[in-house]
Amino acid sequence: MKKTLTVLSALTILLAATAHARPSQPSEFRGFETCIEAAKAEFTRGFVSNRTYFIDRDGADNVYFINASAWQAGDRAALRITCETSRNGRELLTYTSAPGRFVPQRGQVSIEVAGN
């Protein structure tokens, strides 16, 4: 009985985390994919992104904050990908990448710079 409750608790936590990682609309996932394609064009060696991302839905467009990594100068480097897409996710409006990670902090995104 105790083992069953432990397994069910773990499954519930896993499902909750998975639901958090999913976009609420297909257009949001399309915007995420648009950002990833732009990043893959810049980082051709070993680019890997997290499927969990942060999104700012305020304003006329969506702004995505994505943690990723890629090979740079022979080392695996943490990357912050920021891009803005049209509301439907089809058009990439802005794209930037920088070293470091985004971390959630009180419902907002803060920046953790690589090496600190």
N, C-alpha and C positions, 0 to 999 in steps of 0.2 A: 504494500500500500504506500509506504513512504517513498519507495523508488518510483512508483507511478506518479505520485505528486511532484517529485523532483523533475521527472521527464516532462510532464505537462507544463510545469512552470517554465522550464527552459524553452519549450516549444512556443509558449505564449510570448516570451520575451523576444524570441527570434522572429515570430510573425509581426510583432509590433515594430521591430527594427526594420523589417522588410517593407512594411507599409509606409514607414517614414521615408524610406529611400525612393519610393515610387512617386512619379509626378502625378499631380491631380488631374491633368489634362494631357491628351496626346500632343497638343501644340507645345507644351513645356518640354516634353521628351524630344520633340523634333528640334527645339531650340538648343537643348543639351547636345544632341548629335551634331548640329551645325557648328557649335563651339569646338567639339572634339575633332571634327574634320579640319578645322582651321589650325588647331594645335598639331595634328598629325602632319600637316604640310610643313610646319616649322621644325618639328622635332622628329626626324625620320628614323633615328636609332633608338629602339627600345621604349617608345612612348607607351605609358600605361596610365590610365586615369581611374579615379574612384567612380563607382556608379552612384554614390551618394554625393550630392552637391548642395550648395546653398543658392537660393534664388531670391531676388528682390523683385516683387511684382508691382511695386508702386510706380506710378508714372505710365507713360504711353507704351513703353517697351519693357521687356524682361531683361534683367541683368543677372548673369550666372557667375558663380564663384566656385571653381573646380580645383581640387587638389589632384596633382598628377606627379609623375616622375619620368625621367628619360636619361639616357646615357649622355654625358657631357665630359669631354676630356678624359675619358676612361673611367669615370666614376658615375654612380647613380646619383642624380641630383633631384631634390624635391622642387616642385614647380607650383606656382599659383597661376591659374588661368582665369582671366576675367574677360567676359565678352557680353555684349549687348545684342539682342536680336529683336526683330519685329515681334509683335504680340503673337503672331501665328507660328513663329519659330523658323520660318523659311529664309529670312534675310539676315545676314550678319551685318550689324551696323558698326560695332567696334570690337577689337580684339587686342588683348595685351597678355604678356607672360612675364613672370619674374621669379627669382629664386624664393623659396620659403613655402609656408603652408597657411591655409586659412583654418581658423579654429572657431567653433561656436562659443559665444560668450553672451549670456543673457539675451538670447534671441537675435543677436547681431553677429556679424563676422568680424573677427579681429585677425591681425596678421602676426604670424610667428615666422620670423626671418630665419632662414637656414643658417646654422652655425651658432645660434644664440642659445 
